[in-house]
Amino acid sequence: MKKIFLLIAWGALALTAAAQETGTTSPYSRYGLGLPADRSLGFNKGMGGVGLGMADGRQLNLQNPASLARIDSLTFLMDVGFSLQNANLNAGGTKINRHTAQFDYLAMGFRLARNFGFSLGLRPLTSVGYDITTKGAPISHGLSGKITPTTHYVGDGGLHEAYVGLGYSPWKPLAVGVNFSYLWGTLTHTATNSYSDATVQPLSRTYDNEVRSYNLETGLQYTLPVGSKHRFTLGLTYGLGHRLNGTSYFYNRRGTEAPDTLTLHDAYQLPHTFGAGLAWQWNNRLRVGIDYTRQLWNDCTAPTLKEQNNTLSYTAMKGQYDNSHKVNFGAEYVDDPDGFTWSGRVRYRLGASYSSPYARIKGQPGPRTYAVGLGVGLPILTLHNNRSFLNLSAQWEHVKPQMPGQITETYLRLSVGITFNERWFQKWKIN
């Protein structure tokens, strides 16, 4: 039990520090709630993020809370992960290269009671992080002639969640589960207009959003054995769409003057989210899965600044989002999962994904995202443990614009996850 508390304390400190890091440099994080985070764990990342139909008692799978019901009765699981990212951005022929590092998640789980699995952890939900400077065309200004305007866009923040999950199996083929999360975070966007003539005062507009709310996700898995070696699992998930508690501020400042401030409450919404996945497992050696997720963003509101008759207003409006889709495909192979050789227990993974954006950019559809990945699960062997793994994965991601003038992004991401699998609840017998 002491080990559990030490691991929880260490992970909480790490994630608290990591919460200050955005994990992204994408200009597209300027829109909506930011870029959705990859919420998969170490083994999912190497399989394209697939997981709605995956169930394994020896590792955590947070893609579907129903999978928690399959946690082995003698096992305490803990999973931690971080990633390194190299980003190449191409905006109209101008190329930018940036690097980021991010602590991805902390999750732990164990069997709470017969047929009940329990999990808790911390992970990001969205991220905001960009720093862009653009120069406009010269404009006429009084006696000074023409001046050149420059706009500096800066964004930072994101939403994080602390979750508690429970999975229950009322009978062997069926499992249901629920994740309840506390959401928190800030989203800050600032646009500053300055001019080549120092006598012209700069104009700064800041959008500052604070969120303190909740999230609810439910899941179901049904497993159908076919013969002695084949097993099919259907996974279904639903995420509750609702209005987020929080406050949005707009600050309009010219030069060193005190800013004009507008305030708006509970402007953001989370979408209703539906997911379906199918997984096939052969002889405990090969797993293949495919997932589809749809998020109904179209009816969600967001804070919007409107100007009419030289008067500014700040209101929650619809029409800034599109419904989004995501498809994940992945596979994993292990030669001898319960063997005595290290090489036979190595897990090989590959996967791919496609997603459409939820945020609209200047009224136009945003870019689509294509990704492929490879991964490997390396056994960590000790004198008392042969079930822990070091999960390594590499993902290549391409963000392809649908409209002219949008930025093209290409990412190479390296992810590291460690799955601790300890038999902490076994009762020892003395003969």
C-alpha positions as CSV (number, residue, x, y, z in Angstrom):
1,M,0.0,0.0,0.0
2,K,2.9,2.4,0.7
3,K,4.1,1.9,-2.8
4,I,0.7,2.9,-4.2
5,F,0.7,6.2,-2.2
6,L,4.3,7.0,-3.3
7,L,3.4,6.4,-6.9
8,I,0.3,8.5,-6.7
9,A,2.2,11.3,-5.1
10,W,5.0,11.2,-7.6
11,G,2.6,11.1,-10.5
12,A,0.4,14.0,-9.2
13,L,3.5,16.2,-8.8
14,A,4.7,15.3,-12.3
15,L,1.3,16.1,-13.9
16,T,0.9,19.3,-11.9
17,A,4.1,20.6,-13.4
18,A,3.3,19.2,-16.8
19,A,-0.1,21.0,-16.8
20,Q,1.9,24.2,-17.3
21,E,3.1,22.9,-20.7
22,T,0.8,23.1,-23.7
23,G,2.3,20.3,-25.7
24,T,1.5,22.0,-29.0
25,T,2.8,24.8,-31.2
26,S,0.0,24.6,-33.8
27,P,-1.7,27.8,-34.9
28,Y,-4.9,25.7,-35.2
29,S,-5.0,25.5,-31.4
30,R,-6.3,29.1,-31.6
31,Y,-9.8,27.9,-32.4
32,G,-12.5,26.5,-30.1
33,L,-11.3,24.7,-27.0
34,G,-7.9,24.1,-28.6
35,L,-6.5,20.9,-30.2
36,P,-8.0,17.7,-28.8
37,A,-5.4,15.7,-26.9
38,D,-4.4,12.2,-27.8
39,R,-6.0,10.4,-24.7
40,S,-4.6,7.0,-25.5
41,L,-2.1,5.2,-23.3
42,G,1.2,3.6,-24.3
43,F,-0.1,0.5,-26.0
44,N,-2.9,2.4,-27.9
45,K,-0.5,4.9,-29.3
46,G,1.5,2.3,-31.3
47,M,-1.9,1.0,-32.7
48,G,-3.2,4.2,-34.1
49,G,-5.2,5.0,-30.9
50,V,-7.6,2.1,-31.4
51,G,-9.1,0.7,-28.2
52,L,-13.0,0.8,-28.0
53,G,-13.2,-3.0,-28.4
54,M,-9.9,-3.8,-26.6
55,A,-10.0,-5.6,-23.2
56,D,-7.0,-7.0,-21.5
57,G,-6.7,-7.8,-17.8
58,R,-2.9,-7.0,-17.8
59,Q,-3.0,-3.4,-19.0
60,L,-5.2,-0.3,-18.7
61,N,-7.4,0.9,-21.6
62,L,-9.0,4.2,-21.0
63,Q,-10.7,4.4,-24.5
64,N,-13.6,2.4,-23.1
65,P,-14.3,2.4,-19.3
66,A,-16.1,-1.0,-19.7
67,S,-12.6,-2.6,-20.2
68,L,-11.8,-1.9,-16.5
69,A,-14.0,-4.8,-15.6
70,R,-11.4,-7.1,-17.1
71,I,-8.6,-6.1,-14.8
72,D,-6.9,-9.2,-13.3
73,S,-8.0,-9.8,-9.7
74,L,-4.4,-10.0,-8.3
75,T,-3.1,-7.0,-10.2
76,F,-2.2,-3.4,-9.5
77,L,-1.7,-1.4,-12.7
78,M,0.0,1.9,-13.2
79,D,0.7,3.6,-16.5
80,V,2.7,6.8,-17.1
81,G,3.8,8.3,-20.3
82,F,5.3,11.3,-22.1
83,S,6.1,12.3,-25.7
84,L,8.6,14.3,-27.7
85,Q,7.4,16.1,-30.9
86,N,9.1,17.7,-33.9
87,A,6.7,19.9,-35.9
88,N,7.2,21.3,-39.4
89,L,4.8,24.1,-40.4
90,N,4.5,25.4,-43.9
91,A,2.6,28.7,-44.4
92,G,2.6,30.0,-48.0
93,G,6.2,28.8,-48.6
94,T,7.4,30.0,-45.2
95,K,8.7,27.0,-43.2
96,I,9.0,26.8,-39.4
97,N,10.4,23.9,-37.3
98,R,9.5,23.6,-33.6
99,H,10.1,21.1,-30.8
100,T,7.9,20.3,-27.8
101,A,7.9,17.8,-24.9
102,Q,4.8,16.8,-22.9
103,F,3.9,14.6,-20.0
104,D,0.9,12.7,-21.4
105,Y,-0.9,10.9,-18.6
106,L,-0.9,9.1,-15.3
107,A,-3.4,6.3,-14.8
108,M,-3.7,3.4,-12.3
109,G,-6.2,0.7,-11.7
110,F,-7.0,-2.5,-9.8
111,R,-9.8,-4.9,-9.0
112,L,-12.1,-3.2,-6.5
113,A,-14.3,-6.3,-5.9
114,R,-15.5,-9.3,-7.7
115,N,-16.4,-8.3,-11.3
116,F,-15.6,-4.6,-10.5
117,G,-12.5,-2.8,-11.8
118,F,-11.5,0.6,-10.7
119,S,-9.2,3.3,-12.2
120,L,-8.2,6.9,-11.5
121,G,-5.7,9.2,-13.2
122,L,-4.9,12.5,-14.8
123,R,-4.6,13.4,-18.5
124,P,-5.0,16.4,-20.9
125,L,-8.2,17.1,-22.8
126,T,-7.2,19.9,-25.1
127,S,-4.1,22.1,-25.6
128,V,-3.4,25.6,-26.8
129,G,0.0,26.9,-27.8
130,Y,1.1,29.2,-30.6
131,D,3.1,32.3,-31.3
132,I,2.6,34.0,-34.7
133,T,3.6,37.3,-36.1
134,T,2.2,38.7,-39.4
135,K,2.9,41.9,-41.2
136,G,0.2,43.7,-43.1
137,A,0.3,46.0,-46.1
138,P,1.4,49.6,-45.6
139,I,-1.5,51.9,-44.8
140,S,-1.9,55.7,-45.0
141,H,-1.6,57.6,-41.7
142,G,-1.8,61.4,-41.4
143,L,1.4,63.4,-42.0
144,S,3.7,60.4,-41.4
145,G,2.6,59.0,-44.7
146,K,2.3,55.2,-44.8
147,I,2.9,52.9,-41.8
148,T,3.2,49.2,-41.6
149,P,1.0,47.3,-39.2
150,T,2.2,44.1,-37.4
151,T,-0.1,41.7,-35.6
152,H,1.3,39.3,-32.9
153,Y,-0.9,36.3,-32.0
154,V,-0.1,34.4,-28.8
155,G,-2.1,31.6,-27.2
156,D,-1.5,29.3,-24.2
157,G,-3.3,26.9,-21.9
158,G,-5.6,23.9,-22.3
159,L,-8.0,21.8,-20.4
160,H,-7.1,18.9,-18.1
161,E,-9.1,16.2,-16.4
162,A,-8.8,14.1,-13.3
163,Y,-11.0,11.1,-13.7
164,V,-12.4,8.2,-11.7
165,G,-13.5,5.1,-13.6
166,L,-15.5,2.0,-12.8
167,G,-16.1,-1.1,-14.9
168,Y,-18.6,-3.9,-14.0
169,S,-19.2,-7.3,-15.6
170,P,-22.7,-8.6,-14.7
171,W,-22.0,-11.8,-16.7
172,K,-19.0,-13.0,-18.5
173,P,-19.5,-11.8,-22.1
174,L,-20.8,-8.3,-21.0
175,A,-19.1,-5.4,-19.3
176,V,-20.2,-1.8,-18.7
177,G,-18.3,1.1,-17.3
178,V,-18.3,4.8,-16.6
179,N,-15.7,7.6,-16.2
180,F,-16.4,10.7,-14.2
181,S,-14.0,13.6,-14.7
182,Y,-13.3,16.9,-13.1
183,L,-12.2,19.4,-15.8
184,W,-10.2,22.5,-15.3
185,G,-7.9,24.9,-17.2
186,T,-7.5,28.2,-18.8
187,L,-7.5,29.3,-22.5
188,T,-5.7,32.5,-23.2
189,H,-5.5,34.2,-26.7
190,T,-4.0,37.6,-27.3
191,A,-3.8,39.6,-30.5
192,T,-1.7,42.8,-30.5
193,N,-1.6,45.3,-33.3
194,S,1.5,47.5,-33.4
195,Y,2.8,49.9,-36.0
196,S,6.1,51.1,-37.5
197,D,5.3,54.6,-36.3
198,A,5.9,54.6,-32.6
199,T,3.5,57.5,-32.2
200,V,0.6,55.2,-33.0
201,Q,-0.5,53.4,-29.9
202,P,-0.8,49.6,-30.2
203,L,-4.1,47.9,-29.8
204,S,-4.3,44.7,-27.7
205,R,-7.3,42.3,-27.5
206,T,-7.1,39.4,-25.0
207,Y,-9.6,36.5,-24.7
208,D,-9.2,34.8,-21.3
209,N,-11.3,31.8,-20.5
210,E,-11.4,29.8,-17.2
211,V,-13.1,26.4,-17.0
212,R,-14.1,24.4,-13.9
213,S,-16.6,21.7,-14.8
214,Y,-17.2,18.0,-15.2
215,N,-17.3,15.3,-17.9
216,L,-19.1,11.9,-18.0
217,E,-18.3,9.0,-20.3
218,T,-20.0,5.6,-20.5
219,G,-19.0,2.4,-22.2
220,L,-20.1,-1.1,-23.1
221,Q,-18.2,-4.2,-24.3
222,Y,-19.6,-7.5,-25.5
223,T,-17.3,-10.4,-26.2
224,L,-18.2,-13.4,-28.4
225,P,-15.9,-16.4,-28.5
226,V,-15.8,-18.3,-31.8
227,G,-14.2,-21.7,-31.4
228,S,-11.3,-22.1,-29.0
229,K,-8.9,-19.5,-30.5
230,H,-11.0,-16.6,-31.9
231,R,-12.7,-13.9,-29.9
232,F,-14.7,-10.8,-31.1
233,T,-15.4,-7.8,-28.9
234,L,-17.9,-5.1,-29.7
235,G,-17.3,-1.8,-27.9
236,L,-19.7,1.2,-27.6
237,T,-19.1,4.5,-25.9
238,Y,-21.0,7.7,-25.2
239,G,-19.7,11.0,-23.9
240,L,-22.2,13.4,-22.4
241,G,-22.6,16.8,-24.2
242,H,-23.2,19.7,-21.9
243,R,-22.4,23.3,-21.1
244,L,-19.1,23.9,-19.3
245,N,-19.0,25.9,-16.1
246,G,-16.6,28.8,-16.5
247,T,-16.1,32.5,-17.2
248,S,-14.8,34.2,-20.3
249,Y,-13.3,37.6,-20.3
250,F,-12.5,40.0,-23.1
251,Y,-10.0,42.8,-22.6
252,N,-9.7,45.6,-25.1
253,R,-6.6,47.8,-24.4
254,R,-5.1,50.7,-26.4
255,G,-1.6,51.7,-25.4
256,T,-1.2,51.9,-21.6
257,E,-4.8,52.8,-21.0
258,A,-7.0,50.7,-18.6
259,P,-8.7,48.0,-20.7
260,D,-12.4,47.8,-21.5
261,T,-13.6,44.5,-20.1
262,L,-16.5,42.3,-21.1
263,T,-17.6,39.2,-19.2
264,L,-19.5,36.1,-20.2
265,H,-20.5,33.0,-18.2
266,D,-20.7,29.4,-19.3
267,A,-20.1,30.1,-23.0
268,Y,-18.4,26.8,-24.0
269,Q,-20.0,23.4,-24.5
270,L,-18.8,19.9,-24.9
271,P,-20.3,17.8,-27.7
272,H,-22.3,14.6,-27.5
273,T,-19.7,11.9,-28.5
274,F,-20.6,8.5,-29.9
275,G,-18.0,5.7,-30.5
276,A,-18.1,2.2,-31.8
277,G,-15.3,-0.3,-32.2
278,L,-14.7,-3.9,-33.1
279,A,-11.7,-6.0,-32.0
280,W,-10.7,-9.5,-33.1
281,Q,-8.2,-11.6,-31.1
282,W,-6.6,-14.8,-32.2
283,N,-5.1,-17.3,-29.7
284,N,-3.9,-14.5,-27.4
285,R,-1.2,-13.7,-29.9
286,L,-2.8,-11.4,-32.5
287,R,-5.2,-8.5,-31.9
288,V,-6.8,-6.3,-34.6
289,G,-9.2,-3.5,-34.0
290,I,-11.1,-0.6,-35.7
291,D,-12.9,2.3,-34.1
292,Y,-15.2,5.1,-35.3
293,T,-15.9,8.2,-33.3
294,R,-18.4,11.0,-34.1
295,Q,-18.7,14.3,-32.1
296,L,-21.7,16.5,-32.5
297,W,-20.1,19.9,-32.3
298,N,-22.5,21.7,-34.6
299,D,-24.9,22.8,-31.9
300,C,-22.2,23.8,-29.4
301,T,-21.7,27.4,-28.5
302,A,-18.5,29.4,-28.0
303,P,-17.8,33.0,-26.9
304,T,-18.0,35.4,-29.8
305,L,-17.1,39.0,-30.1
306,K,-19.5,41.2,-32.1
307,E,-19.1,44.8,-33.1
308,Q,-22.1,46.9,-34.2
309,N,-22.4,50.7,-34.4
310,N,-18.9,51.0,-32.7
311,T,-20.2,49.0,-29.8
312,L,-18.7,45.7,-28.7
313,S,-20.7,42.8,-27.3
314,Y,-19.6,39.3,-26.1
315,T,-22.0,36.5,-26.5
316,A,-22.2,32.7,-26.7
317,M,-23.0,31.7,-30.3
318,K,-23.4,28.6,-32.4
319,G,-22.1,28.1,-35.9
320,Q,-18.4,28.0,-35.3
321,Y,-18.0,24.3,-35.3
322,D,-18.6,21.3,-37.5
323,N,-19.4,17.8,-36.5
324,S,-16.1,15.8,-36.4
325,H,-15.3,12.2,-37.3
326,K,-12.3,10.0,-36.5
327,V,-11.4,6.5,-37.6
328,N,-8.7,4.4,-35.9
329,F,-7.2,1.1,-37.1
330,G,-4.5,-0.9,-35.3
331,A,-3.0,-4.4,-34.7
332,E,-0.7,-6.0,-32.2
333,Y,1.2,-9.3,-32.4
334,V,3.1,-11.2,-29.7
335,D,4.8,-14.6,-30.5
336,D,4.5,-16.2,-27.0
337,P,2.7,-14.0,-24.5
338,D,3.1,-16.4,-21.5
339,G,6.5,-17.8,-22.6
340,F,9.8,-17.8,-20.7
341,T,11.9,-16.0,-23.3
342,W,12.2,-12.3,-23.4
343,S,12.0,-12.1,-27.3
344,G,8.8,-14.2,-27.3
345,R,7.0,-11.7,-25.1
346,V,7.8,-8.6,-27.1
347,R,4.7,-7.0,-28.5
348,Y,4.8,-5.5,-32.1
349,R,2.2,-2.8,-33.0
350,L,1.1,-0.7,-35.9
351,G,-1.8,1.5,-36.7
352,A,-3.3,4.4,-38.6
353,S,-5.9,7.1,-38.1
354,Y,-7.9,9.8,-39.9
355,S,-9.8,12.7,-38.4
356,S,-11.8,15.7,-39.6
357,P,-11.6,19.0,-37.6
358,Y,-14.3,20.4,-35.4
359,A,-13.4,24.1,-35.5
360,R,-14.1,26.3,-38.5
361,I,-11.4,28.8,-39.6
362,K,-12.8,32.1,-40.7
363,G,-16.0,30.3,-41.6
364,Q,-14.3,27.6,-43.6
365,P,-13.6,23.9,-42.8
366,G,-10.3,23.3,-41.0
367,P,-7.6,20.8,-42.1
368,R,-7.9,17.0,-42.0
369,T,-5.4,14.9,-40.1
370,Y,-3.8,11.6,-41.3
371,A,-1.5,9.6,-39.1
372,V,0.4,6.3,-39.1
373,G,2.4,4.7,-36.3
374,L,4.6,1.9,-35.2
375,G,5.1,0.6,-31.6
376,V,6.7,-2.0,-29.5
377,G,6.1,-3.3,-26.0
378,L,9.3,-4.4,-24.4
379,P,9.0,-6.7,-21.3
380,I,10.6,-5.4,-18.1
381,L,11.9,-8.5,-16.3
382,T,12.8,-8.5,-12.6
383,L,13.2,-11.2,-9.9
384,H,9.5,-10.7,-8.8
385,N,7.8,-9.3,-11.9
386,N,7.6,-10.4,-15.5
387,R,4.4,-8.6,-16.6
388,S,5.5,-4.9,-16.8
389,F,6.3,-3.2,-20.1
390,L,8.2,-0.4,-21.6
391,N,6.0,0.9,-24.5
392,L,7.7,2.8,-27.3
393,S,5.9,4.3,-30.3
394,A,6.6,6.6,-33.2
395,Q,3.8,8.4,-35.1
396,W,3.9,10.4,-38.3
397,E,1.1,12.9,-38.6
398,H,0.1,15.1,-41.5
399,V,-2.3,18.0,-41.2
400,K,-3.7,18.7,-44.7
401,P,-5.7,21.9,-45.4
402,Q,-9.0,21.8,-47.2
403,M,-9.0,25.4,-48.1
404,P,-6.4,27.7,-49.8
405,G,-4.3,29.8,-47.4
406,Q,-4.3,27.4,-44.5
407,I,-1.2,26.1,-42.9
408,T,0.2,22.6,-43.6
409,E,1.7,20.7,-40.6
410,T,3.8,17.6,-40.4
411,Y,4.7,16.0,-37.1
412,L,7.1,13.2,-36.0
413,R,6.1,12.2,-32.4
414,L,8.0,9.8,-30.2
415,S,6.1,8.4,-27.2
416,V,7.3,6.5,-24.1
417,G,5.0,4.8,-21.7
418,I,5.7,2.5,-18.8
419,T,3.1,-0.1,-17.6
420,F,3.8,-1.3,-14.1
421,N,2.0,-4.6,-13.5
422,E,2.4,-5.8,-9.9
423,R,0.9,-8.7,-8.1
424,W,0.2,-6.7,-4.9
425,F,-2.9,-8.4,-3.7
426,Q,-1.8,-12.1,-3.8
427,K,-2.2,-14.0,-0.5
428,W,0.9,-16.1,0.3
429,K,0.5,-19.6,1.7
430,I,2.9,-21.3,4.0
431,N,3.1,-25.1,3.8
